[in-house]
Amino acid sequence: MAQNPLSITSAIEPDHPLFLYPPLDSSKNEIRLLRLLQPSPIRPATAGDLPKCEMFTVCLDGIDNITFSAVSYVWGNPMCTKEIIVNSRHMLIAQNLYSFLVHAQRKLDLVLWIDALCINQEDLAEKTIQIQKLKAIFDRASNVLAWLGPCEDSGCQSSCHKNGHSGLRWLNAFGEEVRKSKSESGISSLTRRLEEELKSGTIPLDAVTEIWENTIWTRAWCVQELARLKVNVFMGPHLARTARLWTNLHLAYRFLYYDGRLKAMSDLFPSADGRVFFAADTFFPIFAGTNLKANDGSPTTALLEWLWMSRQYLQATDPRDRVFAILSLTKDVDDLGVIPDYSQSCERVYMDVARALYRKDATVLFHAIIGPKNIALPSFVPDWTSELPQRSIRGSHRRRFGENFLAGGPSIPQAIVNAAGTQLQVSGIVVDSVSFVADCEPEPEGVNNGVVAYEKHLAWALACAKRLAMVEVVYAEYFHKLGLRSIYGTAGEVEFALAHAVTAFSYQRDAGANSAADQSRRKEVDDILAGYRFWKTPTLDLISPEEADKFWASSKVTFLQSLAVVSGRRPFITSRGYIGLGPGNLEAGDLVCILLGFEVPVVLRRLDGDRFTIMNEAYVYGIMQGEFLKGDDVPSFRSFTLE
């Protein structure tokens, strides 16, 4: 639930009878419903007329004889309010909800369930109980009304109404054509026609963008509300009675953007936020029901996976709702025992959720260490409010090659949280301590979403390569000064390690492996090395984009394209001479450790004794496939207490 927009303010005159909530009887499983009253037919409605509603209480168990609709909408700015009348009393509601009631009362005689009105937002005990009933309420509703909102500029209502109508109409027609064009020739024909329509301007791109970019798709509560089969969409005065809208939105996204059949999305929608389209690819299939439920109607996605998606794509005014809003969509919520409780602080909610998740899956730890913490939490507890500023070393390798690193061996990782949720016990080995840390080169804004200027991307590649070249020099001087033999052997092997560390790439050279996958991996290794040598060449400091352009399609660019994982991370050397890539806040003296069963090494910082803070994941060349655990002098595993 979002911040309460219903508080009574000085906007209401003191002599108005204010709306008061009668208490609900939880033993009778009671909820409130709202009957939206249509304007009087005796006289025409005027702009000053307030929407009027009747609120009544029903028992959810005996509601089968009542037809009602549940409303999904974005709460919006709680400071922008409008007045309505409920049971002959006045109350203030948020502007967006007010707009819905104004449009809906002109068309429909409705009984509604609206969270902001049917739950007393000032009563935390009631709110906690009612939130636990949301799944049952939406399951009992005859349909869900999704309100996309009116045009924000009151002076362009006609344009908004036209956009809403033309956008919905085009999406529906487009979806039907794609479904009919099953053959490759049919798709090709449709592509050619769309290209012509784009040139002639007959595709209502503004209207489609207005629907695509609506904030309703990325609000946490709206996702669980829209993931239903019975959804009707309001946009302005237009009601789209279609169960295929989500599928059509997803088809349009895939056809216009993801599959690359037409122009780049940045050309089609220059003002669009790229995250909207990635969210579309994730959530529109869920809204359509294709990625949500098994044949028996039960959810198929675990809470941890939902939290990961929520962290990347969803927004919530109350950070606790990043958890509470998606519980009804998860398959393991009953086993985990997580229930909404607004009497608990956000810190306590996140710690309790982490403790429940660790009982089933110790890899929750990797969710905790990626990204900064906006909330004061133990280092092993994920902060679901923080954005993901960098690509995961663990996840990048999996996406790239369809396999996991095996630094911690094949064992199933184990982690135990204490009863207070303040400490985590894990088993691991100290590999080495960090002795030298290089500066990291800040990534130009936009590299990861593909909108950065070409010249900036080239300059960043050059700067990253120079940093690595510096590490290479430091490494050679370090071992020469100490008279030690590098664990990597030759200078060429050190260069090999550096090129791999900065791209978090793992490949063990094996001349006898000749499968197609091995040959492809070996070619990528060669390309990375060639690219590293090319980009670190001092004479390239003054290279122009035009001169570098000819290399863009060559093997030299493989190194550049693999640099995304270096963003926010720093190359390092350990005391024994391991080369790796660690977090941006890495310091000399930090410990590089392998945790039993965990895929990648981690960096720990000692607090005192056996108490540590976990900093982040790390890449260390030469131990990513479990090599460190196969030696003759492997130290014994020990217990670490993380706080």
C-alpha positions in Angstrom: 0.0 0.0 0.0 1.2 3.5 -0.7 1.2 6.6 1.4 -2.2 7.4 2.7 -3.9 10.1 0.5 -7.1 10.1 2.6 -6.3 12.3 5.5 -8.8 15.1 6.2 -7.2 18.5 5.6 -8.3 22.1 5.9 -9.6 21.8 2.4 -12.9 20.5 4.0 -14.9 23.0 5.9 -15.2 22.4 9.6 -19.0 22.0 9.5 -18.8 19.2 7.0 -19.7 15.8 8.5 -16.4 13.9 8.0 -16.4 10.3 7.0 -15.6 7.8 9.8 -14.8 4.1 9.3 -17.0 1.7 11.3 -14.7 -1.2 12.6 -14.7 -4.5 10.8 -15.3 -7.8 12.6 -12.3 -10.0 11.7 -14.0 -13.1 13.2 -16.7 -12.8 10.5 -14.1 -12.2 7.7 -15.6 -8.8 6.9 -14.6 -6.5 4.1 -16.0 -3.2 2.8 -17.4 -2.6 -0.7 -18.3 0.6 -2.4 -21.4 1.3 -4.5 -20.6 4.1 -7.0 -23.8 6.1 -7.6 -24.6 7.5 -11.0 -25.5 11.2 -11.3 -29.1 12.1 -11.1 -31.0 11.7 -14.4 -33.2 14.6 -13.4 -30.5 17.2 -14.2 -27.3 17.1 -16.2 -24.1 16.5 -14.3 -21.9 19.6 -13.9 -18.2 19.9 -13.3 -18.7 20.8 -9.7 -20.7 17.7 -8.8 -18.8 15.4 -6.4 -18.7 11.6 -7.0 -21.0 10.0 -4.6 -20.6 6.5 -3.1 -22.2 4.2 -0.6 -19.9 2.0 1.5 -21.2 -1.1 3.1 -19.8 -4.1 4.9 -20.1 -7.8 3.8 -18.8 -11.1 4.9 -16.2 -12.3 2.4 -17.3 -15.9 2.9 -20.9 -15.2 1.8 -20.2 -12.8 -1.0 -21.1 -15.1 -3.9 -24.4 -13.3 -4.4 -22.7 -9.9 -4.9 -21.1 -8.9 -8.1 -18.3 -6.5 -7.7 -15.2 -5.2 -9.5 -11.8 -4.7 -7.9 -10.0 -1.6 -9.1 -6.3 -1.5 -10.0 -4.7 2.0 -10.3 -1.7 4.1 -9.4 -2.2 6.0 -6.2 -0.2 9.0 -7.4 0.9 12.0 -5.4 -0.9 11.9 -2.0 -0.7 15.7 -1.7 -2.9 16.2 -4.8 -6.3 15.4 -3.5 -10.0 15.8 -4.5 -13.2 15.6 -2.5 -15.8 12.9 -2.8 -18.9 12.0 -0.8 -19.1 8.6 0.9 -22.3 7.7 2.9 -23.2 11.4 2.8 -19.9 12.4 4.4 -16.9 14.1 2.8 -13.4 12.7 2.4 -10.3 13.5 0.3 -8.8 11.0 -2.1 -5.9 11.1 -4.5 -6.4 12.9 -7.9 -6.0 9.7 -10.0 -8.6 7.8 -8.1 -10.9 10.8 -8.2 -10.5 10.8 -12.0 -11.5 7.1 -12.2 -14.6 7.7 -10.2 -15.6 10.6 -12.4 -15.2 8.6 -15.6 -16.7 5.4 -14.2 -19.9 6.9 -12.8 -20.8 8.3 -16.3 -20.8 4.8 -17.8 -21.4 2.1 -15.2 -23.5 1.3 -12.2 -20.8 -0.4 -10.1 -20.0 -2.1 -6.9 -16.3 -1.7 -6.3 -13.5 -2.8 -4.0 -10.9 0.0 -3.9 -8.0 -0.4 -1.5 -7.6 3.3 -0.6 -11.3 3.5 0.3 -12.3 0.1 1.5 -9.4 -0.2 4.0 -9.0 2.2 6.8 -5.4 3.3 6.0 -5.0 4.9 9.4 -5.6 1.7 11.3 -2.5 -0.5 11.0 -4.1 -3.5 12.6 -7.0 -3.4 10.1 -4.6 -2.8 7.2 -2.5 -5.8 8.1 -5.6 -8.1 8.3 -7.2 -6.8 5.1 -4.0 -7.0 3.1 -3.8 -10.7 3.9 -7.3 -11.0 2.3 -6.3 -9.4 -1.1 -5.9 -12.7 -3.0 -9.3 -13.9 -1.8 -10.9 -10.5 -2.7 -9.5 -10.4 -6.2 -10.4 -14.1 -6.7 -14.0 -13.4 -5.7 -14.2 -10.2 -7.9 -16.1 -10.6 -11.1 -13.4 -8.7 -12.9 -10.5 -6.2 -12.4 -10.8 -2.7 -13.7 -7.4 -1.4 -14.6 -7.4 2.4 -14.7 -4.6 3.8 -16.9 -5.7 7.3 -16.0 -6.7 10.4 -17.9 -4.4 12.9 -19.7 -2.4 14.8 -17.1 -2.9 18.1 -18.9 -6.5 19.0 -18.5 -6.3 21.1 -21.6 -5.7 18.1 -23.9 -8.4 15.8 -22.9 -9.6 15.2 -26.4 -6.1 14.3 -27.5 -5.8 11.9 -24.6 -9.1 10.3 -25.3 -8.2 9.9 -29.0 -4.8 8.4 -28.0 -6.4 5.9 -25.6 -8.9 4.8 -28.2 -6.4 4.5 -31.1 -3.7 2.9 -29.1 -5.9 0.2 -27.7 -7.5 -0.4 -31.1 -4.2 -0.6 -32.9 -2.7 -3.1 -30.3 -5.8 -5.3 -30.6 -5.7 -5.3 -34.4 -1.9 -5.9 -34.4 -2.2 -8.8 -32.0 -4.8 -10.5 -34.2 -2.6 -10.0 -37.3 0.5 -11.5 -35.6 -1.5 -14.5 -34.5 -2.8 -15.1 -38.0 0.7 -14.7 -39.6 2.0 -18.0 -38.4 4.3 -18.7 -41.3 7.7 -17.0 -41.9 6.4 -15.6 -45.1 3.4 -14.2 -43.3 5.6 -12.5 -40.7 7.8 -11.1 -43.4 4.8 -9.6 -45.2 3.6 -8.1 -41.9 7.1 -6.7 -41.3 7.2 -5.0 -44.7 3.7 -3.5 -44.2 4.6 -2.2 -40.8 7.8 -0.6 -42.2 5.6 1.2 -44.7 3.2 2.3 -42.1 6.0 3.6 -39.9 7.3 5.7 -42.8 3.8 7.1 -43.6 3.1 7.7 -39.9 -0.1 5.7 -39.8 0.9 3.6 -36.8 -0.2 5.6 -33.7 3.2 5.4 -32.0 2.3 8.2 -29.5 -0.8 6.3 -28.5 1.0 3.0 -28.1 3.8 4.7 -26.1 1.3 6.3 -23.8 0.0 2.9 -22.9 3.4 1.2 -22.8 4.9 3.9 -20.5 2.0 4.0 -18.1 3.3 3.7 -14.5 0.7 1.1 -13.6 2.9 -1.6 -15.2 5.7 -1.0 -12.7 3.8 -0.5 -9.5 4.2 -3.5 -7.1 0.6 -3.7 -6.0 -0.7 -3.3 -9.6 1.3 -6.3 -10.8 -0.4 -8.7 -8.5 -3.8 -7.1 -9.2 -3.3 -7.3 -13.0 -2.1 -10.8 -13.1 -5.7 -12.1 -13.5 -7.6 -13.4 -16.4 -10.6 -11.1 -16.0 -9.2 -7.6 -16.6 -10.8 -4.7 -18.3 -8.8 -1.6 -19.1 -10.0 2.0 -18.7 -8.1 4.8 -20.4 -9.8 8.1 -20.2 -13.5 7.4 -21.1 -12.6 4.2 -23.1 -13.1 0.8 -21.7 -11.2 -2.0 -23.4 -13.0 -5.3 -22.8 -10.3 -7.6 -23.9 -8.5 -10.5 -22.2 -5.7 -10.3 -24.8 -4.4 -6.8 -24.2 -1.4 -8.0 -22.2 -0.6 -10.5 -24.9 -0.9 -7.8 -27.6 1.3 -5.4 -25.6 3.9 -8.1 -25.3 3.7 -9.1 -29.0 4.1 -5.5 -30.0 7.2 -5.2 -27.8 8.8 -8.3 -29.1 8.0 -7.5 -32.7 9.0 -3.9 -32.7 12.0 -4.0 -30.4 13.3 -7.3 -29.1 13.4 -9.3 -32.3 15.0 -6.3 -34.2 12.7 -6.6 -37.2 12.1 -2.9 -37.4 14.0 0.3 -36.4 15.8 0.6 -33.0 13.3 1.3 -30.2 15.3 4.5 -29.4 14.3 5.8 -32.9 10.7 4.7 -32.6 10.3 6.1 -29.1 13.0 8.6 -28.4 11.5 9.8 -25.2 10.9 6.3 -23.7 12.7 5.0 -20.6 14.4 1.8 -21.7 13.5 0.1 -18.4 9.8 0.3 -19.3 10.4 -2.0 -22.3 12.4 -4.5 -20.3 9.6 -4.5 -17.7 7.2 -5.1 -20.6 9.1 -8.1 -21.7 9.0 -9.5 -18.1 5.5 -8.6 -16.9 3.1 -8.6 -19.9 3.4 -12.4 -20.2 2.6 -12.6 -16.5 -0.4 -10.3 -16.9 -1.5 -12.6 -19.8 -1.3 -15.6 -17.5 1.4 -17.3 -19.5 4.1 -17.2 -16.9 2.1 -17.2 -13.7 0.2 -20.4 -13.0 0.3 -24.1 -13.4 -2.6 -26.0 -14.9 -4.2 -26.2 -11.5 -4.1 -22.4 -11.1 -1.4 -22.4 -8.5 1.6 -20.0 -8.7 4.8 -21.3 -10.3 7.3 -18.6 -9.2 9.1 -18.6 -5.9 9.3 -15.5 -3.6 13.0 -15.0 -4.1 12.6 -14.9 -7.9 9.7 -12.4 -7.5 11.7 -10.2 -5.2 14.5 -10.2 -7.8 12.1 -9.0 -10.5 10.5 -6.5 -8.2 13.9 -5.0 -7.3 14.7 -4.5 -11.0 11.4 -3.3 -12.3 8.8 -2.4 -9.7 8.2 0.6 -7.5 6.4 1.0 -4.2 5.9 4.1 -2.0 6.2 2.0 1.1 9.3 -0.2 0.9 7.6 -3.0 2.8 5.2 -3.4 -0.1 8.1 -4.6 -2.3 7.5 -7.8 -0.3 3.9 -7.6 0.7 2.5 -6.8 -2.7 3.8 -9.9 -4.4 3.1 -12.5 -1.8 -0.1 -13.7 -3.4 1.9 -14.5 -6.6 4.4 -16.8 -5.0 4.3 -20.6 -4.8 6.2 -20.9 -1.5 4.7 -18.1 0.7 2.9 -20.6 3.0 6.1 -22.7 3.5 8.1 -19.5 4.3 5.5 -18.2 6.7 5.8 -14.6 5.5 2.7 -12.5 6.1 2.1 -8.8 5.8 2.5 -6.9 9.1 2.5 -3.1 8.9 3.3 -2.9 12.6 6.9 -4.0 11.8 9.5 -1.6 10.5 10.9 -2.1 7.1 14.2 -3.2 8.5 12.5 -5.9 10.6 10.4 -7.0 7.6 13.4 -7.4 5.4 15.4 -9.3 8.1 12.5 -11.7 8.8 12.1 -12.3 5.1 15.8 -13.0 4.7 15.7 -15.5 7.6 12.8 -17.3 6.1 14.5 -17.4 2.6 17.9 -18.6 4.0 16.1 -21.7 5.4 15.5 -22.8 1.8 18.2 -21.2 -0.2 21.6 -19.9 0.9 22.2 -18.1 -2.4 20.0 -15.3 -0.9 23.5 -14.0 0.0 24.2 -13.0 -3.5 21.1 -10.8 -3.6 22.3 -9.1 -0.4 25.7 -8.1 -1.8 24.8 -6.7 -5.2 24.0 -3.1 -5.1 24.2 -0.5 -2.3 22.1 -0.5 0.9 19.5 2.3 1.3 18.4 0.9 4.7 20.4 0.0 7.8 20.6 -3.8 7.4 23.1 -6.5 8.2 25.4 -7.1 5.2 23.8 -10.5 4.5 20.3 -9.2 4.3 19.1 -8.0 0.8 17.9 -4.5 0.5 15.0 -4.8 -2.0 14.8 -1.1 -2.4 18.2 -0.6 -3.9 18.7 -0.5 -7.7 21.1 -2.9 -9.4 24.0 -0.6 -10.5 26.2 -3.4 -11.9 26.0 -6.8 -13.6 26.5 -9.7 -11.3 29.7 -11.7 -12.0 27.8 -14.9 -11.1 24.8 -14.0 -13.3 26.8 -12.7 -16.3 28.7 -15.9 -16.7 25.5 -18.0 -16.4 23.7 -15.9 -19.0 26.7 -16.0 -21.3 27.5 -19.7 -21.3 24.6 -21.4 -19.6 26.7 -22.7 -16.8 27.7 -21.8 -13.3 31.1 -21.1 -11.8 32.2 -23.7 -9.3 34.6 -21.9 -7.0 33.1 -23.4 -3.8 32.8 -26.9 -5.2 29.7 -28.9 -6.0 28.3 -29.0 -2.5 24.9 -27.4 -1.7 25.6 -24.1 0.0 24.5 -23.8 3.6 23.8 -20.7 5.8 22.2 -20.4 9.2 20.6 -17.2 10.5 20.4 -16.6 14.3 17.0 -16.2 15.9 17.4 -12.4 16.0 18.1 -12.3 12.3 21.3 -10.3 13.0 24.0 -12.9 12.2 24.6 -15.5 9.5 26.9 -18.5 9.9 28.6 -19.8 6.8 31.5 -22.2 6.2 34.4 -21.2 4.0 38.2 -20.9 3.4 40.4 -17.8 3.2 42.1 -17.8 -0.2 44.3 -14.8 0.4 44.3 -11.1 1.5 44.2 -8.2 -0.9 47.5 -6.3 -1.2 47.0 -4.0 -4.2 43.8 -2.3 -5.5 43.7 -0.4 -8.8 41.4 2.5 -9.4 38.2 1.7 -11.4 37.3 3.7 -14.4 33.7 5.1 -14.0 31.4 3.8 -16.7 29.7 6.3 -18.9 26.1 6.6 -18.1 24.0 4.5 -20.4 26.6 1.9 -21.4 24.5 -1.0 -20.0 21.2 0.0 -21.7 22.9 0.7 -25.1 22.1 4.5 -25.3 25.6 5.8 -24.6 27.4 7.8 -27.3 29.6 5.7 -29.5 32.7 7.9 -28.8 32.2 7.6 -25.0 32.0 3.8 -25.3 35.3 3.8 -27.2 37.0 6.1 -24.7 35.8 4.0 -21.8 37.3 0.9 -23.4 40.6 2.6 -23.8 40.6 3.9 -20.2 39.7 0.4 -18.8 42.5 -1.2 -20.9 45.0 1.4 -19.6 44.0 0.6 -16.0 44.7 -3.1 -16.7 48.0 -2.3 -18.3 48.9 -0.4 -15.2 48.0 -3.5 -13.0 50.1 -5.6 -15.3 53.1 -3.3 -14.7 52.5 -3.2 -10.9 52.2 -7.0 -10.9 55.6 -7.5 -12.6 57.3 -4.9 -10.3 55.7 -6.5 -7.2 57.1 -9.9 -7.8 60.4 -8.7 -9.1 60.9 -6.6 -5.9 60.0 -9.6 -3.7 62.0 -12.1 -5.7 58.9 -14.3 -5.9 57.7 -16.5 -8.7 54.2 -15.6 -10.0 51.6 -18.3 -9.4 50.6 -17.7 -13.0 54.1 -18.4 -14.4 54.9 -16.4 -17.5 54.2 -12.8 -18.3 51.8 -14.1 -21.0 49.8 -15.9 -18.5 49.6 -12.8 -16.3 48.2 -10.9 -19.4 45.8 -13.8 -19.9 44.6 -13.5 -16.3 44.1 -9.7 -16.5 42.1 -9.9 -19.7 39.9 -12.5 -18.1 39.6 -10.8 -14.8 38.2 -7.6 -16.2 35.6 -9.5 -18.3 34.9 -12.1 -15.6 35.4 -14.7 -18.2 36.5 -18.3 -17.3 38.2 -20.7 -19.6 40.6 -23.5 -18.9 42.9 -24.2 -21.9 42.5 -27.7 -23.0 44.0 -28.6 -26.4 42.2 -31.9 -26.4 38.7 -30.4 -26.2 37.4 -30.1 -29.7 33.7 -29.8 -29.4 31.9 -27.0 -31.1 31.4 -25.3 -27.7 35.1 -25.6 -26.9 36.1 -24.2 -30.2 33.8 -21.3 -29.8 35.1 -20.7 -26.3 38.7 -20.8 -27.4 37.9 -18.3 -30.2 36.4 -15.9 -27.7 39.5 -16.3 -25.5 41.7 -15.3 -28.4 39.4 -12.4 -29.2 39.5 -11.1 -25.7 43.3 -11.3 -25.6 43.6 -9.6 -29.0 41.2 -6.9 -27.9 43.0 -6.3 -24.6 46.3 -6.0 -26.4 44.8 -3.7 -29.0 43.0 -1.3 -26.6 45.9 -1.0 -24.1 48.4 0.1 -26.8 49.7 3.5 -25.8 49.6 4.9 -29.3 45.8 4.5 -29.3 45.3 7.4 -26.9 44.6 9.7 -29.8 42.7 7.3 -31.9 39.6 8.9 -33.5 36.2 7.2 -33.7 36.6 7.1 -37.5 39.9 5.2 -37.2 38.5 2.9 -34.6 35.3 2.2 -36.4 36.9 -0.4 -38.7 37.7 -2.4 -35.6 34.1 -2.4 -34.4 33.1 -5.5 -36.4 36.4 -7.3 -35.8 37.6 -9.6 -33.0 39.1 -6.6 -31.2 35.7 -5.5 -30.1 34.9 -8.7 -28.2 36.9 -7.3 -25.3 35.0 -4.1 -25.4 31.6 -5.8 -25.5 32.6 -7.8 -22.4 33.5 -4.8 -20.3 30.1 -4.3 -18.8 30.9 -6.4 -15.7 33.8 -4.1 -14.8 31.5 -1.2 -14.1 31.8 -0.3 -10.4 34.5 -2.8 -9.7 38.3 -2.6 -9.2 41.1 -4.9 -10.4 43.2 -6.2 -7.5 46.3 -8.4 -6.7 46.5 -10.6 -3.6 49.5 -11.2 -1.4 50.2 -14.6 -3.1 49.8 -13.1 -6.6 46.2 -13.9 -7.6 44.6 -11.4 -10.0 41.0 -10.6 -9.7 38.1 -8.1 -10.0 36.4 -6.9 -6.7 33.9 -4.4 -5.5 34.4 -0.7 -5.9 34.9 -0.3 -2.1 37.6 -2.9 -1.9 40.6 -2.1 0.4 44.0 -3.6 1.0 43.7 -6.1 3.8 40.3 -7.4 2.8 40.0 -11.2 2.6 39.2 -13.1 -0.6 37.2 -16.2 0.5 35.6 -19.3 -0.9 32.3 -20.3 0.8 31.4 -23.9 0.7 29.1 -24.6 -2.3 28.9 -20.9 -3.4 29.6 -20.4 -7.1 32.0 -17.4 -6.9 34.5 -16.1 -4.3 33.5 -13.3 -2.0 35.3 -10.5 -0.2 35.0 -10.3 3.6 36.1 -7.4 5.8 37.0 -8.3 9.4 35.1 -6.6 12.2 36.8 -8.5 15.1 37.7 -12.1 15.8 35.5 -14.3 13.6 33.0 -11.5 12.9 32.9 -10.1 9.3 31.0 -8.0 6.9 30.5 -9.4 3.5 31.4 -6.8 0.9 30.5 -8.3 -2.5 31.3 -11.1 -4.9 34.7 -11.3 -6.7 36.3 -12.8 -9.8 39.7 -14.4 -9.2 41.5 -15.9 -12.1 42.6 -19.5 -11.5 40.0 -20.5 -8.8 36.6 -20.0 -10.5 36.2 -23.7 -11.4 37.1 -25.1 -8.0 40.9 -25.3 -8.6 41.7 -24.0 -5.2 39.9 -26.9 -3.5 41.9 -29.5 -5.5 45.4 -28.7 -4.2 47.4 -30.7 -1.8 47.6 -28.0 0.9 44.0 -26.9 1.0 43.2 -25.3 4.4 40.3 -26.6 6.4 36.9 -25.0 6.1 36.1 -22.8 9.0 33.0 -20.9 10.3 32.5 -17.2 9.5 30.0 -15.0 11.3 28.6 -12.4 9.0 26.9 -9.3 10.3 
